[in-house]
Amino acid sequence: MLKGLGGMADMAKMMKAAQEMQGKMAQLQEDLKSIKVVGESGAGLVKATATAKGELTALDIDPSIFNSDDKEVVEDLILAAIKDAQTKAEDRSREEMGKMAEAMGLPRDMQMPF
């Protein structure tokens, strides 16, 4: 059907591949919303749960750390757990993007615009 059109057939293949990639990227963005990571601080006394998109979804604080004299320590532990969760979310997102790139025949470490 496209025989004899030369580059037009290649362009059609590229457009189809781009559409498939766009669909896969959209699905991955949705999947990242359901992947959970847990950041910790204070040897697990404070745990922050986030999605791989970086959205904080839960915070778990061991009651043993509640002492009014240690307010600043508790605040620091909470911030540390949240930062740990965010870092893990970024790492997991990068990992999932790499898997997708590799499955599409692209370099695993290719920086995608999403």
C-alpha positions as CSV (number, residue, x, y, z in Angstrom):
1,M,0.0,0.0,0.0
2,L,2.7,2.5,0.9
3,K,5.2,0.8,-1.4
4,G,7.0,3.2,-3.7
5,L,6.5,6.1,-1.3
6,G,9.9,5.6,0.2
7,G,10.4,7.8,3.2
8,M,6.7,8.2,3.7
9,A,6.4,4.6,4.9
10,D,9.2,5.2,7.4
11,M,7.5,8.4,8.6
12,A,4.3,6.5,9.1
13,K,6.2,3.9,11.2
14,M,7.8,6.7,13.2
15,M,4.5,8.3,13.9
16,K,2.9,5.0,15.0
17,A,5.9,4.4,17.3
18,A,5.6,7.9,18.7
19,Q,1.9,7.4,19.4
20,E,2.6,4.0,21.1
21,M,5.3,5.7,23.2
22,Q,2.9,8.4,24.2
23,G,0.3,5.9,25.3
24,K,2.9,3.9,27.3
25,M,4.2,7.1,29.0
26,A,0.6,8.0,29.9
27,Q,0.1,4.6,31.4
28,L,3.4,4.8,33.3
29,Q,2.5,8.2,34.8
30,E,-0.7,6.5,36.1
31,D,1.2,3.5,37.4
32,L,3.6,5.8,39.3
33,K,0.6,7.1,41.3
34,S,0.0,3.6,42.7
35,I,3.6,2.6,43.4
36,K,4.4,3.3,47.1
37,V,7.8,4.0,48.7
38,V,8.6,4.4,52.4
39,G,11.1,6.9,53.8
40,E,12.4,6.4,57.3
41,S,14.3,8.4,59.9
42,G,15.3,7.8,63.5
43,A,15.9,4.1,63.0
44,G,12.3,3.7,61.8
45,L,10.7,5.8,64.5
46,V,9.3,8.1,61.8
47,K,8.1,6.7,58.4
48,A,6.7,8.7,55.5
49,T,4.9,7.0,52.7
50,A,4.7,8.5,49.2
51,T,3.8,7.6,45.7
52,A,6.6,7.2,43.1
53,K,5.3,10.6,41.8
54,G,6.4,12.1,45.1
55,E,3.0,12.7,46.7
56,L,3.1,12.2,50.4
57,T,0.3,9.8,51.4
58,A,1.0,8.8,55.0
59,L,3.1,9.6,58.0
60,D,3.7,7.1,60.8
61,I,5.2,8.3,64.1
62,D,6.2,6.0,66.9
63,P,4.6,7.4,70.1
64,S,7.8,6.9,72.1
65,I,9.3,10.0,70.5
66,F,6.6,12.4,71.9
67,N,8.3,14.4,74.6
68,S,7.8,18.1,74.7
69,D,11.5,18.6,75.4
70,D,12.3,16.9,72.1
71,K,10.0,18.9,69.8
72,E,12.8,20.1,67.5
73,V,14.2,16.5,67.3
74,V,10.8,15.2,66.3
75,E,10.4,17.9,63.7
76,D,13.8,17.0,62.3
77,L,12.9,13.3,62.2
78,I,9.7,14.1,60.3
79,L,11.4,16.2,57.8
80,A,14.2,13.6,57.3
81,A,11.6,10.8,56.7
82,I,9.7,13.0,54.2
83,K,12.9,13.8,52.3
84,D,13.9,10.1,52.3
85,A,10.5,9.2,50.9
86,Q,10.8,11.9,48.2
87,T,14.3,10.7,47.2
88,K,13.0,7.1,47.0
89,A,10.1,8.3,44.9
90,E,12.4,10.0,42.5
91,D,14.7,6.9,42.3
92,R,11.7,4.6,41.7
93,S,10.3,6.9,39.0
94,R,13.6,7.0,37.3
95,E,13.9,3.2,37.5
96,E,10.4,2.7,36.0
97,M,11.2,5.2,33.2
98,G,14.4,3.4,32.5
99,K,12.5,0.1,32.2
100,M,10.2,1.6,29.7
101,A,12.9,3.1,27.6
102,E,14.8,-0.2,27.6
103,A,11.6,-2.0,26.5
104,M,11.3,0.4,23.6
105,G,14.9,-0.2,22.5
106,L,16.2,3.1,23.8
107,P,19.1,3.6,26.2
108,R,18.0,2.9,29.8
109,D,19.5,6.1,31.1
110,M,17.8,8.3,28.4
111,Q,16.3,11.4,29.9
112,M,12.7,11.5,29.0
113,P,10.9,14.8,29.1
114,F,8.3,13.7,31.7
